[in-house]
Protein backbone atom coordinates (compact mmCIF):
# COMPACT_ATOMS: atom_id res chain seq x y z
CA UNK A 1 0.00 0.00 0.00
CA UNK A 2 2.80 2.41 0.92
CA UNK A 3 4.51 1.80 -2.44
CA UNK A 4 1.30 2.59 -4.28
CA UNK A 5 0.95 5.89 -2.43
CA UNK A 6 4.60 6.82 -3.12
CA UNK A 7 4.27 5.84 -6.78
CA UNK A 8 1.12 7.94 -7.05
CA UNK A 9 2.85 10.91 -5.43
CA UNK A 10 5.80 10.61 -7.81
CA UNK A 11 3.44 10.40 -10.76
CA UNK A 12 1.67 13.55 -9.61
CA UNK A 13 4.95 15.39 -9.11
CA UNK A 14 6.16 14.26 -12.53
CA UNK A 15 2.90 15.25 -14.20
CA UNK A 16 2.87 18.61 -12.49
CA UNK A 17 6.49 19.24 -13.41
CA UNK A 18 6.07 18.46 -17.09
CA UNK A 19 2.76 20.27 -17.48
CA UNK A 20 3.41 23.32 -15.32
CA UNK A 21 7.12 23.45 -14.54
CA UNK A 22 7.26 27.20 -15.01
CA UNK A 23 4.36 27.78 -12.61
CA UNK A 24 5.76 26.26 -9.43
CA UNK A 25 4.45 27.64 -6.17
CA UNK A 26 7.07 27.76 -3.45
CA UNK A 27 4.84 25.87 -1.01
CA UNK A 28 4.68 22.94 -3.44
CA UNK A 29 8.27 23.10 -4.66
CA UNK A 30 9.80 23.28 -1.19
CA UNK A 31 8.53 19.82 -0.28
CA UNK A 32 9.94 17.91 -3.26
CA UNK A 33 12.63 15.51 -2.10
CA UNK A 34 15.84 14.82 -3.94
CA UNK A 35 14.52 11.37 -4.80
CA UNK A 36 11.33 12.80 -6.30
CA UNK A 37 13.31 15.40 -8.24
CA UNK A 38 15.60 12.70 -9.59
CA UNK A 39 12.54 10.87 -10.95
CA UNK A 40 11.50 13.95 -12.96
CA UNK A 41 12.36 14.64 -16.57
CA UNK A 42 15.70 16.51 -16.80
CA UNK A 43 14.19 19.77 -18.06
CA UNK A 44 11.58 19.86 -15.29
CA UNK A 45 14.19 18.97 -12.66
CA UNK A 46 16.46 21.81 -13.81
CA UNK A 47 13.58 24.29 -13.81
CA UNK A 48 12.60 23.24 -10.30
CA UNK A 49 16.17 23.47 -9.03
CA UNK A 50 16.66 26.91 -10.59
CA UNK A 51 13.37 28.13 -9.09
CA UNK A 52 14.46 26.95 -5.64
CA UNK A 53 18.01 28.27 -6.08
CA UNK A 54 16.76 31.72 -7.04
CA UNK A 55 14.48 31.77 -4.01
CA UNK A 56 17.28 30.75 -1.64
CA UNK A 57 19.76 33.15 -3.26
CA UNK A 58 17.38 36.09 -2.82
CA UNK A 59 16.91 35.11 0.81
CA UNK A 60 20.68 35.23 1.38
CA UNK A 61 21.27 38.36 -0.70
CA UNK A 62 23.40 36.66 -3.36
CA UNK A 63 23.02 35.85 -7.04
CA UNK A 64 23.47 32.53 -8.81
CA UNK A 65 26.28 33.07 -11.35
CA UNK A 66 26.29 31.33 -14.72
CA UNK A 67 30.01 30.61 -14.59
CA UNK A 68 32.08 27.96 -12.79
CA UNK A 69 30.79 29.12 -9.40
CA UNK A 70 27.27 28.10 -10.41
CA UNK A 71 28.66 24.73 -11.47
CA UNK A 72 30.30 24.35 -8.07
CA UNK A 73 26.91 24.92 -6.44
CA UNK A 74 25.51 22.18 -8.66
CA UNK A 75 28.22 19.79 -7.48
CA UNK A 76 27.39 20.58 -3.84
CA UNK A 77 23.69 19.96 -4.48
CA UNK A 78 24.37 16.71 -6.30
CA UNK A 79 26.58 15.53 -3.43
CA UNK A 80 23.98 16.52 -0.84
CA UNK A 81 21.23 14.69 -2.69
CA UNK A 82 23.45 11.63 -3.10
CA UNK A 83 24.11 11.53 0.64
CA UNK A 84 20.49 12.24 1.64
CA UNK A 85 18.04 11.33 -1.15
CA UNK A 86 15.05 11.79 1.15
CA UNK A 87 16.06 15.36 2.05
CA UNK A 88 14.03 18.18 0.60
CA UNK A 89 15.73 19.58 -2.49
CA UNK A 90 15.22 23.14 -1.24
CA UNK A 91 17.09 22.35 1.98
CA UNK A 92 20.01 20.88 0.06
CA UNK A 93 20.14 23.88 -2.30
CA UNK A 94 19.84 26.37 0.56
CA UNK A 95 22.67 24.73 2.50
CA UNK A 96 24.85 24.62 -0.61
CA UNK A 97 24.32 28.37 -1.06
CA UNK A 98 25.16 28.98 2.60
CA UNK A 99 28.33 26.88 2.28
CA UNK A 100 29.47 28.79 -0.81
CA UNK A 101 28.03 32.20 0.07
CA UNK A 102 31.41 33.94 0.30
CA UNK A 103 32.18 33.01 -3.32
CA UNK A 104 28.85 34.19 -4.73
CA UNK A 105 28.22 37.72 -6.04
CA UNK A 106 26.02 39.97 -3.90
CA UNK A 107 22.70 41.18 -5.28
C-alpha positions as CSV (number, residue, x, y, z in Angstrom):
1,X,0.0,0.0,0.0
2,X,2.8,2.4,0.9
3,X,4.5,1.8,-2.4
4,X,1.3,2.6,-4.3
5,X,1.0,5.9,-2.4
6,X,4.6,6.8,-3.1
7,X,4.3,5.8,-6.8
8,X,1.1,7.9,-7.0
9,X,2.8,10.9,-5.4
10,X,5.8,10.6,-7.8
11,X,3.4,10.4,-10.8
12,X,1.7,13.6,-9.6
13,X,5.0,15.4,-9.1
14,X,6.2,14.3,-12.5
15,X,2.9,15.2,-14.2
16,X,2.9,18.6,-12.5
17,X,6.5,19.2,-13.4
18,X,6.1,18.5,-17.1
19,X,2.8,20.3,-17.5
20,X,3.4,23.3,-15.3
21,X,7.1,23.5,-14.5
22,X,7.3,27.2,-15.0
23,X,4.4,27.8,-12.6
24,X,5.8,26.3,-9.4
25,X,4.5,27.6,-6.2
26,X,7.1,27.8,-3.5
27,X,4.8,25.9,-1.0
28,X,4.7,22.9,-3.4
29,X,8.3,23.1,-4.7
30,X,9.8,23.3,-1.2
31,X,8.5,19.8,-0.3
32,X,9.9,17.9,-3.3
33,X,12.6,15.5,-2.1
34,X,15.8,14.8,-3.9
35,X,14.5,11.4,-4.8
36,X,11.3,12.8,-6.3
37,X,13.3,15.4,-8.2
38,X,15.6,12.7,-9.6
39,X,12.5,10.9,-10.9
40,X,11.5,14.0,-13.0
41,X,12.4,14.6,-16.6
42,X,15.7,16.5,-16.8
43,X,14.2,19.8,-18.1
44,X,11.6,19.9,-15.3
45,X,14.2,19.0,-12.7
46,X,16.5,21.8,-13.8
47,X,13.6,24.3,-13.8
48,X,12.6,23.2,-10.3
49,X,16.2,23.5,-9.0
50,X,16.7,26.9,-10.6
51,X,13.4,28.1,-9.1
52,X,14.5,27.0,-5.6
53,X,18.0,28.3,-6.1
54,X,16.8,31.7,-7.0
55,X,14.5,31.8,-4.0
56,X,17.3,30.7,-1.6
57,X,19.8,33.1,-3.3
58,X,17.4,36.1,-2.8
59,X,16.9,35.1,0.8
60,X,20.7,35.2,1.4
61,X,21.3,38.4,-0.7
62,X,23.4,36.7,-3.4
63,X,23.0,35.8,-7.0
64,X,23.5,32.5,-8.8
65,X,26.3,33.1,-11.4
66,X,26.3,31.3,-14.7
67,X,30.0,30.6,-14.6
68,X,32.1,28.0,-12.8
69,X,30.8,29.1,-9.4
70,X,27.3,28.1,-10.4
71,X,28.7,24.7,-11.5
72,X,30.3,24.4,-8.1
73,X,26.9,24.9,-6.4
74,X,25.5,22.2,-8.7
75,X,28.2,19.8,-7.5
76,X,27.4,20.6,-3.8
77,X,23.7,20.0,-4.5
78,X,24.4,16.7,-6.3
79,X,26.6,15.5,-3.4
80,X,24.0,16.5,-0.8
81,X,21.2,14.7,-2.7
82,X,23.4,11.6,-3.1
83,X,24.1,11.5,0.6
84,X,20.5,12.2,1.6
85,X,18.0,11.3,-1.1
86,X,15.1,11.8,1.2
87,X,16.1,15.4,2.0
88,X,14.0,18.2,0.6
89,X,15.7,19.6,-2.5
90,X,15.2,23.1,-1.2
91,X,17.1,22.4,2.0
92,X,20.0,20.9,0.1
93,X,20.1,23.9,-2.3
94,X,19.8,26.4,0.6
95,X,22.7,24.7,2.5
96,X,24.9,24.6,-0.6
97,X,24.3,28.4,-1.1
98,X,25.2,29.0,2.6
99,X,28.3,26.9,2.3
100,X,29.5,28.8,-0.8
101,X,28.0,32.2,0.1
102,X,31.4,33.9,0.3
103,X,32.2,33.0,-3.3
104,X,28.9,34.2,-4.7
105,X,28.2,37.7,-6.0
106,X,26.0,40.0,-3.9
107,X,22.7,41.2,-5.3
